[in-house]
């Protein structure tokens, strides 16, 4: 199974600038075969983001081969990210998300 973990940010966001290293380090700690990590600048990759409106940075999306497991903003603390990752990697329960989040997950799956 492939698992996508995407962080949606913006180049102009100072929080995102420092958070990228935290995100990459936390994802590198995960013993998950098939893990695909995506750092997505919502302006540079607007075609990938589609109609999804991101209002809070950072925003995280976790999706497996068929479902979105998590989608939402996070506080930019490393332990919050680690806790969310551990919880949603272990639990395949689909999250209730809107069609724009599902569409982004579909586009991430197509990148593989």
N, C-alpha and C positions, 0 to 999 in steps of 0.2 A: 504494500500500500504506500502511496505517495502522500506526504503530508506537507502542505504549504503553510508557511508562517510569513506573513507580510506585514511590514510596518509602513504606514502611509504618513509621510511628512512633507515638509516644504523647505526648500533651500534657504529661504529668508527667515525661517523659524530658528532662533538661537537655541531653544530647548532641543529641537531635533538635531541640530549640529553636534551637540555634546552627547545626545542619546544614541546616535548611530553606533558608537563603539560599545556601549552597554548592550544594545540589541544584538549585535554580532557576537559579542562574547557570551551572552546568555544562550544564544542558539547553538554556539559551538560546544557548549557543555552538554547538550542533549544527545543521549545515546539512541538516536532514532534513525534506523535505516530508511532511506527514501525521503529524507527531509529536504525540502527545497525552501531556502530562505530568500526573501525578496525585500529589498529596501526600495521603496517606491516614492519618488518625488512626484507629488500630485500634479504639478505644473509641467514638468519635463516629460512625464509619462501620462498625459491627460487621456490619450486614446485607450490606454490600459485601464485607467480609473473609470472611464465612461461617465455616466450621469451621477455617480456616487458623490454626494456632497459631504466633504470632510470639514467639520467646523472646529474640532479640537485635536490638537497634536500632543503626543503621538497617538495614532489610531492603529489598532492591531486587528488582523484578520487571520484566523486559523481555519483551514479547510482540508478535508481529506478527499478521497477520490469521488465521493458522492455528496457530501454535506459540508456546510459551514458549521464549525464547532464553536467559534467565538468571533464576534465582531464588535468592536467598540473602542472608545478612548481609554487610555491608561494614564495614571499619574506616572511621571518619568523616573520612578525609583527602581533600581535594579531588582530588588527583592519582589516588588509587585509584579514585574515582568516574569521573573522565575516562577512565582507562585501560579500565575495565569497559565504559563506554558506547561508546567507539570500537571496542573489540574485538567487542562483540555487535551493534552496529549494522551493522558491515561483514560479519559472518558470520551467515548465516541458519540455521545448524545448530541444530536443536531441542535443548534441554537435557533431561536426564532429571529429571523432577520428579514429585511425587506428585499425586494427583487434586485435592487442595485448591488447589494452585497453578494447575492447569489451570482449575478452576472460577472462581477469582478472575480469571484472564485472560479467561474467557468473559464474566464480569460487566462487566469494563472495556470490552470490545468492544461490549457492549450499551448502554453510556453514550453512545457516539458518535452 
